[in-house]
Amino acid sequence: MKTIRVAAAIILRNGRLLATQRSYGSFQDGWEFPGGKIEEGETPQQALVREIQEELDAEITVGKEIAVVEYDYPAFHLTMHCYLCTIPSGQLTLKEHKAAAWLTKETLHSVAWLPANITLIQKLSQEWDSLWHKN
Protein backbone atom coordinates (compact mmCIF):
# COMPACT_ATOMS: atom_id res chain seq x y z
CA MET A 1 0.00 0.00 0.00
CA LYS A 2 1.24 3.46 -0.90
CA THR A 3 2.23 5.73 2.02
CA ILE A 4 1.55 9.46 1.91
CA ARG A 5 3.45 11.66 4.35
CA VAL A 6 1.83 14.91 5.37
CA ALA A 7 2.28 17.65 7.95
CA ALA A 8 -0.65 19.24 9.77
CA ALA A 9 -0.72 22.58 11.56
CA ILE A 10 -2.65 22.78 14.81
CA ILE A 11 -2.91 26.57 14.68
CA LEU A 12 -3.71 28.08 18.06
CA ARG A 13 -5.09 31.58 18.61
CA ASN A 14 -6.99 33.12 21.50
CA GLY A 15 -8.04 29.82 23.08
CA ARG A 16 -9.19 28.33 19.78
CA LEU A 17 -7.75 26.13 17.05
CA LEU A 18 -8.23 26.33 13.31
CA ALA A 19 -10.08 23.70 11.28
CA THR A 20 -10.44 23.87 7.51
CA GLN A 21 -12.96 22.24 5.18
CA ARG A 22 -11.73 20.58 1.98
CA SER A 23 -13.14 21.94 -1.26
CA TYR A 24 -12.02 19.19 -3.66
CA GLY A 25 -11.10 15.54 -4.09
CA SER A 26 -12.50 12.34 -2.70
CA PHE A 27 -12.58 13.85 0.80
CA GLN A 28 -14.39 17.02 -0.28
CA ASP A 29 -16.37 18.73 2.51
CA GLY A 30 -14.45 16.86 5.24
CA TRP A 31 -12.78 18.90 7.96
CA GLU A 32 -9.05 18.74 8.67
CA PHE A 33 -6.13 20.72 9.97
CA PRO A 34 -4.39 22.79 7.30
CA GLY A 35 -1.15 21.47 5.87
CA GLY A 36 -0.23 19.02 3.16
CA LYS A 37 2.19 16.62 1.57
CA ILE A 38 5.83 16.61 2.60
CA GLU A 39 7.87 16.97 -0.59
CA GLU A 40 11.11 15.09 -1.29
CA GLY A 41 13.96 16.63 0.73
CA GLU A 42 11.62 18.67 2.96
CA THR A 43 11.23 18.38 6.71
CA PRO A 44 7.66 18.32 8.06
CA GLN A 45 8.25 21.80 9.47
CA GLN A 46 9.39 23.16 6.08
CA ALA A 47 6.36 21.55 4.44
CA LEU A 48 4.05 23.29 6.92
CA VAL A 49 5.56 26.72 6.32
CA ARG A 50 5.21 26.22 2.55
CA GLU A 51 1.72 24.71 2.67
CA ILE A 52 0.26 27.34 5.01
CA GLN A 53 1.67 30.07 2.79
CA GLU A 54 0.08 28.39 -0.25
CA GLU A 55 -3.27 27.50 1.36
CA LEU A 56 -3.90 30.40 3.74
CA ASP A 57 -1.52 33.13 2.51
CA ALA A 58 -0.05 33.31 6.00
CA GLU A 59 3.26 33.01 7.79
CA ILE A 60 3.32 30.57 10.70
CA THR A 61 5.62 29.73 13.55
CA VAL A 62 5.98 25.97 13.88
CA GLY A 63 6.25 24.74 17.44
CA LYS A 64 6.37 21.33 19.06
CA GLU A 65 5.34 18.12 17.31
CA ILE A 66 2.46 16.74 19.39
CA ALA A 67 1.50 13.62 17.47
CA VAL A 68 2.25 11.37 14.53
CA VAL A 69 -0.98 9.84 13.27
CA GLU A 70 -0.86 6.60 11.28
CA TYR A 71 -4.08 5.80 9.45
CA ASP A 72 -5.07 3.32 6.73
CA TYR A 73 -7.46 4.70 4.15
CA PRO A 74 -8.72 2.19 1.54
CA ALA A 75 -6.28 3.41 -1.16
CA PHE A 76 -3.26 4.51 0.90
CA HIS A 77 -1.58 4.69 4.30
CA LEU A 78 -1.33 8.17 5.81
CA THR A 79 1.46 9.30 8.11
CA MET A 80 0.52 12.71 9.50
CA HIS A 81 3.02 14.76 11.54
CA CYS A 82 1.07 17.22 13.71
CA TYR A 83 2.63 20.41 15.07
CA LEU A 84 1.37 23.14 17.34
CA CYS A 85 1.64 26.40 15.39
CA THR A 86 0.86 30.08 15.74
CA ILE A 87 0.33 32.90 13.28
CA PRO A 88 2.42 35.81 14.55
CA SER A 89 0.27 38.44 12.81
CA GLY A 90 -2.03 39.08 9.90
CA GLN A 91 -5.18 37.53 8.56
CA LEU A 92 -5.85 34.20 6.88
CA THR A 93 -7.06 34.02 3.30
CA LEU A 94 -8.70 30.76 2.22
CA LYS A 95 -7.11 29.92 -1.13
CA GLU A 96 -7.87 26.19 -1.34
CA HIS A 97 -10.46 25.44 1.35
CA LYS A 98 -14.23 25.82 1.25
CA ALA A 99 -14.49 27.10 4.82
CA ALA A 100 -12.60 27.55 8.06
CA ALA A 101 -13.64 27.64 11.71
CA TRP A 102 -11.93 28.61 14.94
CA LEU A 103 -13.02 25.89 17.37
CA THR A 104 -13.08 25.87 21.15
CA LYS A 105 -12.89 22.79 23.35
CA GLU A 106 -16.70 22.83 23.42
CA THR A 107 -17.07 23.05 19.62
CA LEU A 108 -14.18 20.74 18.69
CA HIS A 109 -16.58 17.92 17.80
CA SER A 110 -19.03 20.14 15.90
CA VAL A 111 -17.52 19.55 12.44
CA ALA A 112 -17.26 16.35 10.36
CA TRP A 113 -13.55 15.55 10.77
CA LEU A 114 -11.84 13.30 8.23
CA PRO A 115 -11.22 9.80 9.65
CA ALA A 116 -7.46 10.21 10.24
CA ASN A 117 -8.17 13.22 12.46
CA ILE A 118 -10.56 11.50 14.89
CA THR A 119 -7.93 10.10 17.28
CA LEU A 120 -6.06 13.40 17.15
CA ILE A 121 -9.24 15.30 18.05
CA GLN A 122 -9.75 13.01 21.04
CA LYS A 123 -6.16 13.67 22.16
CA LEU A 124 -6.54 17.44 21.71
CA SER A 125 -9.79 17.42 23.66
CA GLN A 126 -8.20 15.54 26.56
CA GLU A 127 -5.09 17.75 26.60
CA TRP A 128 -6.86 21.03 25.76
CA ASP A 129 -5.80 23.04 28.80
CA SER A 130 -2.13 22.08 28.46
CA LEU A 131 -1.98 22.83 24.69
CA TRP A 132 -1.55 26.51 25.31
CA HIS A 133 1.64 25.88 27.28
CA LYS A 134 3.29 23.40 24.88
CA ASN A 135 3.87 25.59 21.86
Contacts in CASP RR format, 6 or more apart in sequence:
PFRMAT RR
TARGET T0000
AUTHOR 0000-0000-0000
METHOD contacts of the structure
MODEL  1
MKTIRVAAAIILRNGRLLATQRSYGSFQDGWEFPGGKIEEGETPQQALVR
EIQEELDAEITVGKEIAVVEYDYPAFHLTMHCYLCTIPSGQLTLKEHKAA
AWLTKETLHSVAWLPANITLIQKLSQEWDSLWHKN
1 72 0 8 1.000
1 76 0 8 1.000
1 77 0 8 1.000
2 75 0 8 1.000
2 76 0 8 1.000
2 77 0 8 1.000
3 76 0 8 1.000
3 77 0 8 1.000
3 78 0 8 1.000
3 79 0 8 1.000
4 37 0 8 1.000
4 76 0 8 1.000
4 77 0 8 1.000
4 78 0 8 1.000
4 79 0 8 1.000
5 37 0 8 1.000
5 38 0 8 1.000
5 44 0 8 1.000
5 79 0 8 1.000
5 81 0 8 1.000
6 35 0 8 1.000
6 36 0 8 1.000
6 37 0 8 1.000
6 38 0 8 1.000
6 47 0 8 1.000
6 78 0 8 1.000
6 79 0 8 1.000
6 80 0 8 1.000
6 81 0 8 1.000
7 35 0 8 1.000
7 36 0 8 1.000
7 38 0 8 1.000
7 44 0 8 1.000
7 45 0 8 1.000
7 47 0 8 1.000
7 48 0 8 1.000
7 51 0 8 1.000
7 80 0 8 1.000
7 81 0 8 1.000
7 82 0 8 1.000
7 83 0 8 1.000
8 32 0 8 1.000
8 33 0 8 1.000
8 34 0 8 1.000
8 35 0 8 1.000
8 36 0 8 1.000
8 48 0 8 1.000
8 80 0 8 1.000
8 81 0 8 1.000
8 82 0 8 1.000
8 83 0 8 1.000
8 120 0 8 1.000
9 18 0 8 1.000
9 33 0 8 1.000
9 34 0 8 1.000
9 35 0 8 1.000
9 48 0 8 1.000
9 51 0 8 1.000
9 52 0 8 1.000
9 60 0 8 1.000
9 62 0 8 1.000
9 83 0 8 1.000
9 85 0 8 1.000
10 17 0 8 1.000
10 33 0 8 1.000
10 66 0 8 1.000
10 82 0 8 1.000
10 83 0 8 1.000
10 84 0 8 1.000
10 85 0 8 1.000
10 124 0 8 1.000
10 131 0 8 1.000
11 17 0 8 1.000
11 18 0 8 1.000
11 33 0 8 1.000
11 34 0 8 1.000
11 52 0 8 1.000
11 60 0 8 1.000
11 85 0 8 1.000
11 86 0 8 1.000
11 87 0 8 1.000
12 84 0 8 1.000
12 85 0 8 1.000
12 86 0 8 1.000
12 131 0 8 1.000
12 132 0 8 1.000
12 135 0 8 1.000
13 86 0 8 1.000
13 87 0 8 1.000
13 102 0 8 1.000
14 102 0 8 1.000
15 104 0 8 1.000
15 132 0 8 1.000
16 102 0 8 1.000
16 103 0 8 1.000
16 104 0 8 1.000
17 33 0 8 1.000
17 102 0 8 1.000
17 103 0 8 1.000
17 108 0 8 1.000
17 124 0 8 1.000
17 131 0 8 1.000
18 33 0 8 1.000
18 34 0 8 1.000
18 92 0 8 1.000
18 100 0 8 1.000
18 101 0 8 1.000
18 102 0 8 1.000
18 103 0 8 1.000
19 31 0 8 1.000
19 32 0 8 1.000
19 33 0 8 1.000
19 100 0 8 1.000
19 101 0 8 1.000
19 102 0 8 1.000
19 103 0 8 1.000
19 111 0 8 1.000
19 113 0 8 1.000
20 31 0 8 1.000
20 32 0 8 1.000
20 33 0 8 1.000
20 34 0 8 1.000
20 55 0 8 1.000
20 56 0 8 1.000
20 94 0 8 1.000
20 97 0 8 1.000
20 99 0 8 1.000
20 100 0 8 1.000
21 29 0 8 1.000
21 30 0 8 1.000
21 31 0 8 1.000
21 32 0 8 1.000
21 97 0 8 1.000
21 98 0 8 1.000
21 99 0 8 1.000
21 100 0 8 1.000
21 101 0 8 1.000
21 111 0 8 1.000
22 28 0 8 1.000
22 29 0 8 1.000
22 30 0 8 1.000
22 31 0 8 1.000
22 32 0 8 1.000
22 97 0 8 1.000
22 98 0 8 1.000
22 114 0 8 1.000
23 96 0 8 1.000
23 97 0 8 1.000
23 98 0 8 1.000
24 96 0 8 1.000
27 114 0 8 1.000
28 98 0 8 1.000
29 98 0 8 1.000
29 112 0 8 1.000
30 111 0 8 1.000
30 112 0 8 1.000
30 113 0 8 1.000
30 114 0 8 1.000
31 101 0 8 1.000
31 111 0 8 1.000
31 112 0 8 1.000
31 113 0 8 1.000
31 114 0 8 1.000
31 117 0 8 1.000
32 113 0 8 1.000
32 114 0 8 1.000
32 117 0 8 1.000
33 82 0 8 1.000
33 117 0 8 1.000
33 120 0 8 1.000
34 51 0 8 1.000
34 52 0 8 1.000
34 55 0 8 1.000
34 56 0 8 1.000
34 97 0 8 1.000
35 47 0 8 1.000
35 48 0 8 1.000
35 51 0 8 1.000
35 52 0 8 1.000
35 55 0 8 1.000
36 47 0 8 1.000
36 48 0 8 1.000
36 51 0 8 1.000
37 47 0 8 1.000
37 51 0 8 1.000
38 44 0 8 1.000
38 47 0 8 1.000
38 81 0 8 1.000
39 47 0 8 1.000
39 50 0 8 1.000
42 50 0 8 1.000
44 65 0 8 1.000
44 81 0 8 1.000
44 83 0 8 1.000
45 62 0 8 1.000
45 83 0 8 1.000
48 60 0 8 1.000
48 62 0 8 1.000
48 83 0 8 1.000
48 85 0 8 1.000
49 59 0 8 1.000
49 60 0 8 1.000
49 62 0 8 1.000
52 58 0 8 1.000
52 59 0 8 1.000
52 60 0 8 1.000
52 85 0 8 1.000
53 59 0 8 1.000
54 95 0 8 1.000
54 96 0 8 1.000
55 94 0 8 1.000
55 95 0 8 1.000
55 96 0 8 1.000
55 97 0 8 1.000
56 92 0 8 1.000
56 93 0 8 1.000
56 94 0 8 1.000
56 95 0 8 1.000
57 92 0 8 1.000
57 93 0 8 1.000
57 95 0 8 1.000
58 87 0 8 1.000
58 90 0 8 1.000
58 91 0 8 1.000
58 92 0 8 1.000
58 93 0 8 1.000
59 87 0 8 1.000
59 88 0 8 1.000
60 85 0 8 1.000
60 86 0 8 1.000
60 87 0 8 1.000
60 88 0 8 1.000
61 85 0 8 1.000
61 86 0 8 1.000
61 87 0 8 1.000
61 88 0 8 1.000
62 83 0 8 1.000
62 85 0 8 1.000
63 83 0 8 1.000
63 84 0 8 1.000
63 85 0 8 1.000
63 86 0 8 1.000
63 135 0 8 1.000
64 83 0 8 1.000
64 84 0 8 1.000
64 134 0 8 1.000
64 135 0 8 1.000
65 81 0 8 1.000
65 82 0 8 1.000
65 83 0 8 1.000
66 82 0 8 1.000
66 83 0 8 1.000
66 84 0 8 1.000
66 123 0 8 1.000
66 131 0 8 1.000
66 134 0 8 1.000
67 80 0 8 1.000
67 82 0 8 1.000
67 120 0 8 1.000
67 123 0 8 1.000
68 79 0 8 1.000
68 80 0 8 1.000
68 81 0 8 1.000
68 82 0 8 1.000
69 78 0 8 1.000
69 79 0 8 1.000
69 80 0 8 1.000
69 82 0 8 1.000
69 116 0 8 1.000
69 117 0 8 1.000
69 119 0 8 1.000
69 120 0 8 1.000
70 77 0 8 1.000
70 78 0 8 1.000
70 79 0 8 1.000
70 80 0 8 1.000
71 77 0 8 1.000
71 78 0 8 1.000
71 80 0 8 1.000
71 115 0 8 1.000
71 116 0 8 1.000
72 78 0 8 1.000
73 115 0 8 1.000
73 116 0 8 1.000
78 116 0 8 1.000
80 116 0 8 1.000
80 120 0 8 1.000
82 120 0 8 1.000
84 131 0 8 1.000
84 134 0 8 1.000
84 135 0 8 1.000
85 135 0 8 1.000
86 135 0 8 1.000
92 100 0 8 1.000
94 100 0 8 1.000
101 107 0 8 1.000
101 111 0 8 1.000
103 110 0 8 1.000
103 111 0 8 1.000
105 125 0 8 1.000
105 128 0 8 1.000
108 121 0 8 1.000
108 124 0 8 1.000
108 125 0 8 1.000
108 128 0 8 1.000
109 121 0 8 1.000
109 125 0 8 1.000
113 121 0 8 1.000
124 131 0 8 1.000
END
